[in-house]
Amino acid sequence: MFTLSAKADYGLTAVMELALRASEGPIQIRELAERHAIPQHYLEQLLVALKRKEIVKSYRGAHGGYALAAAPSEITALEVFEALDGTLQLLPEKRRESPIAFFTKDVERAVRHALSVSLADLLAMKQNNDNRFIYTI
């Protein structure tokens, strides 16, 4: 079964928050962790991994914290996921000659395409989803 790891979930959540608040400057880990109920120590590890892949930058000092390393329109969900979980593969390399490899390659391509959405697009989709009306009778 294909599942989204806790790393990917927490990482994308944190990066989306940084994108949402990009104009405010760096955001402290403590604030990100509290706002989204992510264990702070775990979030620190994720942000260090994202920094290594140049998705986020860190700033020192009293007003330090983390910020995106590029514009939200230039960072994709796939980049965040692969920075934290490695390359997306449905079949391990040693099973690439499987009788169903033709199918899994197509699925991987489709998933990669779906995850190639930018953070800016994700924020727009989230805002659109949050603004939907709910009618109850």
Protein Blocks (a to p, Z undefined) as FASTA:
>chain_A
ZZddfklmmmmmmmmmmmmmmmnopadfklmmmmnopafklmmmmmmmmmmnomaccded
jkgccddfbdfklpcfklmmmmmnopadfbdfklmmgfklmmmmmmmmmmmmmmmpcfkl
mmmmmmmmmmpccddZZ
